[in-house]
Amino acid sequence: MAAVTGDNHGLRLATRYAVLVLVAIIFIFPLLFMAMSSLKPDQQLLNDTNSLRAFLPVGDLSLQNYWDAFDRAPIGVFVLNSVLVTATTVVFSLFVCSLAAFSFVFLNWKGRGLIFSILLATLIIPYETIFIPLLLMASQLPWIGAQGFEVGWLNTYRVQIIPFIADGLTIFLFVQYFRDLPKELIEASRVEGASWWQIYRKIVMPLAGPVLATAAILKFLFMYNQYLWPLMVVQEEAIRPVMVGLGYFTDQLNVPWGEVMAYLTLITVPVLAFYLMLQRAFIASIASTGVKG
């Protein structure tokens, strides 16, 4: 009987891994095709699409498409701009939204339920519907910086960052996670004289690894893939992000497919790196956090 049970468990485990491998292959194939195509001349690229050679490093391979792509457009600048804007927004968003969620869950203040309901209602409003009013506002807002006092945020990094630091979805994710934390921890900390800031920094946030990783990934993907808003507020090439740069790159006449694949490969690298980094952090946070009863 024990042997039969062991065989069934082994079969289920093998089936599960087979399904996971199949799903991984399905997701990897487009990335593999993109990376391999970026190394091939156009004629070979088109010929290989009729067979599995499209996914294999065979034929006349070189980095020429990458050099040509860099000559055609400042791709490195576009990537660095997107990484800077995205990373800055993610860091400030996690801090601001987690603080807001902490106040909704653990602090008692008048109108808390109403404000949170209004916040949830904003989730059904597409960002695109507020872009025109936001554009008009950004063109008139004052700013004091290194250049002194100025009016208007257009063609700056701040216009790509500040409007997206706080959002309803990220706050909602933190609120739902904080609500599941043991209230006894907070009460015991308050009895021992801990301030709310100490509770937030030393108790709540060290336990929030999974939601931090989830919120960071969602915010990263949203910001990195931004197109319409940067297209409206950024005209200078020096601060143009990758998605607007991709449109600028492909709008040029007779761009070889190999160069397009090289561009796509380059802009995909930061996304994969960020995801893998957050995945490891997510697993480590689950392994290291927990509350003993």
VEXMI-789028 format. One record per residue (C-alpha): residue number from 1; residue in three letters; x, y, z. Coordinates in steps of 0.001 Angstrom, whole numbers. Layout:
BEGIN
{rec NUM; "Ala"; {X; Y; Z}}
...
END
This chain:
BEGIN
{rec 1; "Met"; {0; 0; 0}}
{rec 2; "Ala"; {2807; 2352; 895}}
{rec 3; "Ala"; {4556; 1538; -2388}}
{rec 4; "Val"; {1404; 2363; -4364}}
{rec 5; "Thr"; {1018; 5651; -2526}}
{rec 6; "Gly"; {4665; 6472; -3214}}
{rec 7; "Asp"; {4254; 5654; -6910}}
{rec 8; "Asn"; {1170; 7900; -7159}}
{rec 9; "His"; {3007; 10736; -5456}}
{rec 10; "Gly"; {5952; 10324; -7815}}
{rec 11; "Leu"; {3643; 10291; -10826}}
{rec 12; "Arg"; {1881; 13466; -9697}}
{rec 13; "Leu"; {5214; 15151; -9062}}
{rec 14; "Ala"; {6534; 14125; -12497}}
{rec 15; "Thr"; {3344; 15366; -14166}}
{rec 16; "Arg"; {3558; 18668; -12347}}
{rec 17; "Tyr"; {7166; 19231; -13393}}
{rec 18; "Ala"; {6361; 18221; -16981}}
{rec 19; "Val"; {3583; 20836; -17113}}
{rec 20; "Leu"; {5871; 23492; -15590}}
{rec 21; "Val"; {8620; 22714; -18119}}
{rec 22; "Leu"; {6109; 22933; -20975}}
{rec 23; "Val"; {4822; 26312; -19755}}
{rec 24; "Ala"; {8409; 27565; -19335}}
{rec 25; "Ile"; {9243; 26524; -22902}}
{rec 26; "Ile"; {6163; 28324; -24237}}
{rec 27; "Phe"; {7221; 31537; -22491}}
{rec 28; "Ile"; {10904; 31200; -23400}}
{rec 29; "Phe"; {10386; 30601; -27144}}
{rec 30; "Pro"; {9501; 34238; -28040}}
{rec 31; "Leu"; {12490; 35525; -26050}}
{rec 32; "Leu"; {14747; 32952; -27662}}
{rec 33; "Phe"; {13472; 33845; -31126}}
{rec 34; "Met"; {14059; 37540; -30453}}
{rec 35; "Ala"; {17595; 37029; -29138}}
{rec 36; "Met"; {18635; 34659; -31941}}
{rec 37; "Ser"; {17097; 36857; -34639}}
{rec 38; "Ser"; {19031; 39870; -33381}}
{rec 39; "Leu"; {22270; 38054; -34264}}
{rec 40; "Lys"; {21365; 37170; -37865}}
{rec 41; "Pro"; {21332; 39125; -41150}}
{rec 42; "Asp"; {17879; 39979; -42440}}
{rec 43; "Gln"; {17788; 37432; -45248}}
{rec 44; "Gln"; {18838; 34583; -42997}}
{rec 45; "Leu"; {16395; 35763; -40314}}
{rec 46; "Leu"; {13467; 35597; -42739}}
{rec 47; "Asn"; {14545; 32222; -44145}}
{rec 48; "Asp"; {14919; 30691; -40679}}
{rec 49; "Thr"; {11376; 31621; -39633}}
{rec 50; "Asn"; {10098; 28579; -41538}}
{rec 51; "Ser"; {11916; 26117; -39272}}
{rec 52; "Leu"; {13301; 25532; -35779}}
{rec 53; "Arg"; {16500; 27256; -36932}}
{rec 54; "Ala"; {14790; 30490; -35882}}
{rec 55; "Phe"; {15343; 29464; -32247}}
{rec 56; "Leu"; {18888; 28180; -32663}}
{rec 57; "Pro"; {22261; 30000; -32813}}
{rec 58; "Val"; {23101; 28746; -36294}}
{rec 59; "Gly"; {24239; 30466; -39473}}
{rec 60; "Asp"; {26052; 33761; -39880}}
{rec 61; "Leu"; {25935; 35164; -36340}}
{rec 62; "Ser"; {27319; 38556; -35368}}
{rec 63; "Leu"; {26622; 41656; -33278}}
{rec 64; "Gln"; {26331; 43870; -36363}}
{rec 65; "Asn"; {22617; 44498; -35817}}
{rec 66; "Tyr"; {23390; 45924; -32373}}
{rec 67; "Trp"; {26082; 48267; -33691}}
{rec 68; "Asp"; {23765; 49422; -36490}}
{rec 69; "Ala"; {20908; 49949; -34043}}
{rec 70; "Phe"; {23117; 52079; -31779}}
{rec 71; "Asp"; {24188; 54116; -34807}}
{rec 72; "Arg"; {20567; 54654; -35825}}
{rec 73; "Ala"; {19305; 55861; -32417}}
{rec 74; "Pro"; {20707; 56526; -28909}}
{rec 75; "Ile"; {19286; 53299; -27498}}
{rec 76; "Gly"; {21559; 53369; -24446}}
{rec 77; "Val"; {20164; 56775; -23469}}
{rec 78; "Phe"; {16585; 55545; -23898}}
{rec 79; "Val"; {17203; 52495; -21718}}
{rec 80; "Leu"; {18968; 54482; -19006}}
{rec 81; "Asn"; {16135; 57031; -18971}}
{rec 82; "Ser"; {13519; 54321; -18519}}
{rec 83; "Val"; {15527; 52547; -15832}}
{rec 84; "Leu"; {16049; 55818; -13946}}
{rec 85; "Val"; {12398; 56894; -14172}}
{rec 86; "Thr"; {11062; 53436; -13367}}
{rec 87; "Ala"; {13398; 52688; -10453}}
{rec 88; "Thr"; {12811; 56102; -8867}}
{rec 89; "Thr"; {9050; 55772; -9200}}
{rec 90; "Val"; {9047; 52236; -7765}}
{rec 91; "Val"; {11091; 53213; -4702}}
{rec 92; "Phe"; {9029; 56289; -3846}}
{rec 93; "Ser"; {5763; 54519; -4669}}
{rec 94; "Leu"; {6461; 51622; -2304}}
{rec 95; "Phe"; {7325; 54049; 490}}
{rec 96; "Val"; {4394; 56432; 8}}
{rec 97; "Cys"; {1769; 53762; -699}}
{rec 98; "Ser"; {2855; 51561; 2207}}
{rec 99; "Leu"; {2648; 54560; 4553}}
{rec 100; "Ala"; {-830; 55373; 3266}}
{rec 101; "Ala"; {-1940; 51751; 3704}}
{rec 102; "Phe"; {-466; 51687; 7212}}
{rec 103; "Ser"; {-2582; 54712; 8155}}
{rec 104; "Phe"; {-5724; 53126; 6690}}
{rec 105; "Val"; {-5231; 49867; 8593}}
{rec 106; "Phe"; {-3675; 50767; 11920}}
{rec 107; "Leu"; {-4565; 54410; 12633}}
{rec 108; "Asn"; {-7994; 55665; 13623}}
{rec 109; "Trp"; {-8855; 58974; 11996}}
{rec 110; "Lys"; {-12085; 60608; 10917}}
{rec 111; "Gly"; {-13199; 59871; 7362}}
{rec 112; "Arg"; {-10856; 56918; 6913}}
{rec 113; "Gly"; {-13543; 54651; 5425}}
{rec 114; "Leu"; {-14832; 57336; 3045}}
{rec 115; "Ile"; {-11359; 58223; 1766}}
{rec 116; "Phe"; {-10529; 54576; 1210}}
{rec 117; "Ser"; {-13794; 54058; -694}}
{rec 118; "Ile"; {-12994; 57015; -2961}}
{rec 119; "Leu"; {-9504; 55583; -3449}}
{rec 120; "Leu"; {-10951; 52235; -4535}}
{rec 121; "Ala"; {-13319; 54021; -6926}}
{rec 122; "Thr"; {-10329; 55472; -8768}}
{rec 123; "Leu"; {-9323; 51947; -9812}}
{rec 124; "Ile"; {-12077; 51901; -12435}}
{rec 125; "Ile"; {-10868; 55153; -14030}}
{rec 126; "Pro"; {-8392; 54523; -16883}}
{rec 127; "Tyr"; {-5265; 56634; -16713}}
{rec 128; "Glu"; {-5819; 57763; -20296}}
{rec 129; "Thr"; {-8982; 59664; -19304}}
{rec 130; "Ile"; {-7045; 62048; -17041}}
{rec 131; "Phe"; {-4007; 62588; -19251}}
{rec 132; "Ile"; {-5279; 65801; -20914}}
{rec 133; "Pro"; {-6182; 67571; -17618}}
{rec 134; "Leu"; {-2941; 66289; -16122}}
{rec 135; "Leu"; {-1004; 67597; -19135}}
{rec 136; "Leu"; {-2543; 71057; -18765}}
{rec 137; "Met"; {-1741; 71037; -15065}}
{rec 138; "Ala"; {1846; 69877; -15598}}
{rec 139; "Ser"; {2448; 72651; -18129}}
{rec 140; "Gln"; {1552; 75302; -15507}}
{rec 141; "Leu"; {2972; 73862; -12279}}
{rec 142; "Pro"; {5856; 75787; -10678}}
{rec 143; "Trp"; {9142; 74200; -9665}}
{rec 144; "Ile"; {12217; 75338; -7752}}
{rec 145; "Gly"; {15355; 73457; -8709}}
{rec 146; "Ala"; {18975; 73893; -9674}}
{rec 147; "Gln"; {17966; 76374; -12385}}
{rec 148; "Gly"; {15948; 78445; -9900}}
{rec 149; "Phe"; {12217; 79122; -10122}}
{rec 150; "Glu"; {10489; 77934; -13286}}
{rec 151; "Val"; {6981; 77253; -14513}}
{rec 152; "Gly"; {6076; 74026; -16271}}
{rec 153; "Trp"; {7185; 70444; -15850}}
{rec 154; "Leu"; {7274; 69408; -19505}}
{rec 155; "Asn"; {10466; 67809; -20866}}
{rec 156; "Thr"; {11677; 66795; -17389}}
{rec 157; "Tyr"; {12124; 63614; -15423}}
{rec 158; "Arg"; {9774; 64786; -12681}}
{rec 159; "Val"; {6768; 64918; -15013}}
{rec 160; "Gln"; {7367; 61233; -15760}}
{rec 161; "Ile"; {7770; 60269; -12093}}
{rec 162; "Ile"; {5708; 62348; -9657}}
{rec 163; "Pro"; {2196; 61770; -11125}}
{rec 164; "Phe"; {2623; 57995; -10711}}
{rec 165; "Ile"; {4158; 57712; -7249}}
{rec 166; "Ala"; {832; 57157; -5468}}
{rec 167; "Asp"; {-1877; 54994; -7006}}
{rec 168; "Gly"; {-4960; 53183; -5753}}
{rec 169; "Leu"; {-3934; 49680; -6769}}
{rec 170; "Thr"; {-627; 49708; -4882}}
{rec 171; "Ile"; {-2258; 51155; -1759}}
{rec 172; "Phe"; {-5020; 48547; -2007}}
{rec 173; "Leu"; {-2444; 45708; -2196}}
{rec 174; "Phe"; {-694; 46969; 936}}
{rec 175; "Val"; {-3988; 47462; 2789}}
{rec 176; "Gln"; {-5122; 43901; 2075}}
{rec 177; "Tyr"; {-1781; 42505; 3206}}
{rec 178; "Phe"; {-1552; 44643; 6358}}
{rec 179; "Arg"; {-5049; 43585; 7394}}
{rec 180; "Asp"; {-3903; 39970; 7579}}
{rec 181; "Leu"; {-1014; 40723; 9934}}
{rec 182; "Pro"; {-1564; 39687; 13582}}
{rec 183; "Lys"; {-2991; 42634; 15482}}
{rec 184; "Glu"; {-1396; 41279; 18666}}
{rec 185; "Leu"; {2008; 42343; 17370}}
{rec 186; "Ile"; {873; 45944; 16991}}
{rec 187; "Glu"; {-885; 46004; 20352}}
{rec 188; "Ala"; {2118; 44513; 22151}}
{rec 189; "Ser"; {4417; 47056; 20524}}
{rec 190; "Arg"; {2202; 49939; 21555}}
{rec 191; "Val"; {2086; 48645; 25150}}
{rec 192; "Glu"; {5891; 48533; 25178}}
{rec 193; "Gly"; {6009; 52183; 24101}}
{rec 194; "Ala"; {6898; 51864; 20416}}
{rec 195; "Ser"; {5923; 54804; 18216}}
{rec 196; "Trp"; {3875; 54313; 15044}}
{rec 197; "Trp"; {6949; 55017; 12949}}
{rec 198; "Gln"; {8902; 52333; 14817}}
{rec 199; "Ile"; {6041; 49856; 14316}}
{rec 200; "Tyr"; {5934; 50653; 10614}}
{rec 201; "Arg"; {9696; 50425; 10127}}
{rec 202; "Lys"; {10662; 47569; 12467}}
{rec 203; "Ile"; {7583; 45329; 12583}}
{rec 204; "Val"; {5212; 45825; 9663}}
{rec 205; "Met"; {7611; 46383; 6765}}
{rec 206; "Pro"; {9996; 43487; 7601}}
{rec 207; "Leu"; {6940; 41205; 7307}}
{rec 208; "Ala"; {5787; 42777; 4032}}
{rec 209; "Gly"; {8296; 41132; 1696}}
{rec 210; "Pro"; {5752; 39316; -527}}
{rec 211; "Val"; {3537; 42361; -1079}}
{rec 212; "Leu"; {6578; 44583; -1630}}
{rec 213; "Ala"; {7793; 42262; -4394}}
{rec 214; "Thr"; {4335; 42026; -5967}}
{rec 215; "Ala"; {3725; 45775; -5902}}
{rec 216; "Ala"; {7244; 46483; -7199}}
{rec 217; "Ile"; {6830; 44139; -10172}}
{rec 218; "Leu"; {3431; 45579; -11120}}
{rec 219; "Lys"; {4659; 49156; -10807}}
{rec 220; "Phe"; {7868; 48388; -12713}}
{rec 221; "Leu"; {5995; 46852; -15643}}
{rec 222; "Phe"; {3519; 49733; -15748}}
{rec 223; "Met"; {6195; 52427; -15681}}
{rec 224; "Tyr"; {8666; 50710; -17999}}
{rec 225; "Asn"; {5964; 50145; -20634}}
{rec 226; "Gln"; {4677; 53730; -20489}}
{rec 227; "Tyr"; {4142; 55180; -23960}}
{rec 228; "Leu"; {1270; 57642; -24248}}
{rec 229; "Trp"; {2146; 59893; -21298}}
{rec 230; "Pro"; {5875; 60264; -22126}}
{rec 231; "Leu"; {4925; 60818; -25766}}
{rec 232; "Met"; {2777; 63772; -24669}}
{rec 233; "Val"; {5148; 65404; -22182}}
{rec 234; "Val"; {8635; 64632; -23525}}
{rec 235; "Gln"; {9964; 65994; -26790}}
{rec 236; "Glu"; {13670; 66076; -26002}}
{rec 237; "Glu"; {15643; 63017; -27100}}
{rec 238; "Ala"; {17934; 63216; -24060}}
{rec 239; "Ile"; {15145; 62208; -21636}}
{rec 240; "Arg"; {13054; 60028; -23959}}
{rec 241; "Pro"; {12166; 56565; -22509}}
{rec 242; "Val"; {12499; 53266; -24361}}
{rec 243; "Met"; {8918; 52813; -25562}}
{rec 244; "Val"; {8755; 56261; -27118}}
{rec 245; "Gly"; {12240; 55631; -28449}}
{rec 246; "Leu"; {11021; 52384; -30024}}
{rec 247; "Gly"; {8343; 54285; -31919}}
{rec 248; "Tyr"; {10957; 56820; -33024}}
{rec 249; "Phe"; {13279; 53964; -34033}}
{rec 250; "Thr"; {10722; 51998; -36089}}
{rec 251; "Asp"; {9212; 55089; -37728}}
{rec 252; "Gln"; {12384; 55506; -39738}}
{rec 253; "Leu"; {12188; 54054; -43248}}
{rec 254; "Asn"; {13611; 50636; -44122}}
{rec 255; "Val"; {14713; 49594; -40633}}
{rec 256; "Pro"; {16056; 46015; -40953}}
{rec 257; "Trp"; {14259; 43393; -38882}}
{rec 258; "Gly"; {17549; 42367; -37298}}
{rec 259; "Glu"; {17999; 45862; -35871}}
{rec 260; "Val"; {14430; 45873; -34553}}
{rec 261; "Met"; {15090; 42544; -32824}}
{rec 262; "Ala"; {18327; 43940; -31392}}
{rec 263; "Tyr"; {16444; 46950; -29984}}
{rec 264; "Leu"; {13747; 44709; -28479}}
{rec 265; "Thr"; {16370; 42451; -26930}}
{rec 266; "Leu"; {18153; 45396; -25335}}
{rec 267; "Ile"; {14996; 46862; -23803}}
{rec 268; "Thr"; {13916; 43445; -22499}}
{rec 269; "Val"; {17119; 42877; -20501}}
{rec 270; "Pro"; {16250; 45327; -17639}}
{rec 271; "Val"; {12785; 43767; -17296}}
{rec 272; "Leu"; {14165; 40237; -16996}}
{rec 273; "Ala"; {16898; 41361; -14602}}
{rec 274; "Phe"; {14405; 43170; -12371}}
{rec 275; "Tyr"; {11997; 40231; -12384}}
{rec 276; "Leu"; {14698; 37705; -11490}}
{rec 277; "Met"; {15989; 39949; -8711}}
{rec 278; "Leu"; {12498; 40418; -7262}}
{rec 279; "Gln"; {11713; 36713; -7641}}
{rec 280; "Arg"; {14695; 35775; -5478}}
{rec 281; "Ala"; {13800; 38486; -2964}}
{rec 282; "Phe"; {10198; 37257; -2931}}
{rec 283; "Ile"; {11242; 33659; -2189}}
{rec 284; "Ala"; {13737; 34797; 453}}
{rec 285; "Ser"; {11114; 36973; 2143}}
{rec 286; "Ile"; {8648; 34086; 2351}}
{rec 287; "Ala"; {11349; 31835; 3804}}
{rec 288; "Ser"; {12505; 34393; 6372}}
{rec 289; "Thr"; {9198; 35913; 7510}}
{rec 290; "Gly"; {6570; 34341; 9676}}
{rec 291; "Val"; {4965; 34695; 13062}}
{rec 292; "Lys"; {5084; 31970; 15676}}
{rec 293; "Gly"; {1925; 31453; 17639}}
END
